[in-house]
Amino acid sequence: MLFSDNGPGIPRGVGRRIFDPLFSRKENGRGMGLTIARHLLEAHGGTIDILLDGRRKGANFLVTFPRKRSRATIY
């Protein structure tokens, strides 16, 4: 799933630091939102990555979840 907003985006220099605890670009930011999101996704086998391809405006995140295996598996 691709999640995007229409804000100013994330500068290339920031990169993966946005997932670090206590890192924030906001004046009164706590810097825990994306850290918590990444932790929860990884705990359930998913991932979250930032997309910096220049084709999209705003902040863009690619969130992936593992596929659920069918219970009707035949051995």
ABEGO torsion letter per residue (X at the ends): XBBBBABAEBBAAAEAAAABBGBBABAABAGAAAAAAAAAAAAAGBBBBBBBAGABBEBBBBBBBBBBBBAABBX
